[in-house]
Amino acid sequence: MKIYKSHIDQKIQAMRGRSLIFGPQENIDGTFPSTVTSITEWHDQEDIQGTFDTILSIENLSSRENIYELLQLLLSYTHEDTRLLFCEQTATPDTRSNRRRHDITGVLWDSGWSVIDCGRDAIGKGKRASNYVYGIARPKRFPNQ
């Protein structure tokens, strides 16, 4: 659990500029870095305007039923340098994975994001271990851009 929390802390410390976070700000353990100029909480996309430099998700993407649609919608709030920082429970390629979980990196790719930094780990050991993935993604770049 200590290593898991350190991955979350690293993602929080990587935030910068205008930031969008999933969930209430008070649910984030830790202090936001001084490089964050503003924080918007994701509640209802109708309230959100403009683009963001950083989007942070800690255990929020993995709990969404409509994850593909959400990730595609998030692209409308990005610019070329936007970074999506994530630490999420994930499915793994082995047969022991929880079938209700999404393969987060695969879903990101299928939804128009490029994973540019990624690591995987587990909380616990054995059959009951909870697999998670942490990393950074950005909107895909296409040759005509």
C-alpha positions in Angstrom: 0.0 0.0 0.0 2.9 2.3 0.7 4.2 2.0 -2.9 0.7 2.6 -4.2 0.3 5.8 -2.2 3.7 7.0 -3.5 2.5 6.5 -7.1 -0.5 8.7 -6.3 1.7 11.3 -4.7 3.9 11.4 -7.8 0.9 12.0 -10.0 -0.4 14.8 -7.8 3.1 16.4 -7.8 3.2 16.2 -11.6 0.1 18.5 -11.9 0.5 21.9 -13.5 -1.4 24.8 -14.8 -5.2 24.7 -15.2 -6.2 21.3 -13.8 -9.3 19.2 -13.9 -9.7 16.5 -11.2 -12.2 13.7 -10.9 -13.9 13.7 -7.5 -13.9 16.3 -4.8 -10.7 18.1 -4.1 -10.9 17.2 -0.4 -10.7 13.5 -1.3 -7.2 14.0 -2.6 -4.7 13.2 0.1 -1.7 15.4 -0.3 -0.9 19.0 -1.3 -1.2 20.3 -4.8 2.1 21.7 -6.2 2.5 25.5 -6.7 2.6 24.8 -10.5 -1.2 24.3 -10.3 -2.9 27.6 -11.2 -6.5 26.5 -10.8 -8.5 23.3 -10.0 -11.9 22.4 -11.5 -13.7 19.4 -10.1 -15.6 17.1 -12.6 -19.2 16.9 -11.6 -21.2 17.7 -14.7 -19.6 18.4 -18.1 -22.1 21.2 -18.7 -20.3 23.3 -16.0 -16.9 22.8 -17.5 -15.4 25.2 -20.1 -12.1 25.7 -21.8 -9.1 23.4 -21.9 -6.9 22.1 -19.2 -3.2 21.5 -18.9 -3.6 18.6 -16.5 -6.4 16.1 -15.9 -6.0 13.9 -12.8 -7.9 10.6 -12.2 -7.2 8.4 -9.1 -9.5 5.4 -9.1 -12.2 7.2 -11.0 -11.8 6.0 -14.6 -11.8 2.4 -13.6 -15.2 2.8 -11.8 -17.0 4.3 -14.9 -19.3 2.1 -16.9 -19.1 4.5 -19.9 -15.3 4.9 -19.8 -14.9 5.0 -23.6 -17.4 7.8 -24.0 -15.9 9.7 -21.0 -12.3 9.5 -22.4 -13.5 10.7 -25.8 -15.4 13.6 -24.2 -12.3 14.6 -22.2 -10.5 15.2 -25.5 -12.7 18.2 -26.0 -11.2 19.8 -22.9 -7.6 19.3 -24.0 -4.9 21.0 -26.1 -1.8 19.6 -27.6 0.2 19.7 -24.3 -2.5 18.4 -22.0 -1.5 15.5 -19.8 -3.9 12.9 -18.2 -2.3 11.6 -15.0 -3.8 8.4 -13.7 -3.6 5.7 -11.1 -6.3 3.2 -11.6 -7.3 -0.4 -10.9 -6.9 -2.4 -14.1 -7.5 -5.7 -15.7 -4.4 -7.7 -16.6 -3.8 -10.2 -19.4 -3.8 -13.2 -17.1 -6.8 -15.3 -16.3 -7.0 -14.3 -12.6 -8.1 -10.7 -13.4 -11.4 -9.3 -12.2 -13.5 -9.5 -15.4 -15.4 -6.4 -14.4 -12.3 -4.2 -14.6 -11.2 -2.4 -17.8 -7.8 -2.7 -19.3 -7.1 1.0 -18.6 -4.2 1.5 -21.1 -6.1 -0.3 -23.8 -9.2 1.8 -23.3 -7.1 5.0 -23.3 -5.6 4.0 -26.7 -8.9 3.1 -28.2 -10.4 6.4 -27.0 -7.9 8.7 -28.7 -5.2 8.9 -26.0 -1.5 7.9 -26.2 0.0 6.5 -23.0 3.5 8.0 -22.8 4.5 6.7 -19.4 3.2 3.7 -17.7 3.9 1.3 -14.8 2.0 -1.6 -13.3 1.9 -3.0 -9.8 -0.4 -4.8 -7.3 -1.6 -4.1 -3.8 -1.3 -7.4 -1.9 -0.1 -10.8 -3.1 -1.6 -13.9 -4.4 -5.1 -14.5 -5.9 -6.6 -11.5 -4.1 -4.1 -8.9 -5.2 -5.5 -5.7 -6.7 -3.7 -4.8 -9.9 -3.3 -1.2 -10.8 -1.7 0.9 -13.5 -0.3 4.4 -13.2 1.0 6.8 -15.8 0.6 9.7 -18.1 -1.3 10.0 -21.3 -1.8 12.7 -23.9 -4.2 13.3 -26.8 -3.0 11.3 -29.8 -1.2 13.3 -32.4 -1.9 12.7 -36.1 0.3 13.4 -39.1 -1.8 16.3 -40.3 -1.4 18.2 -37.1 
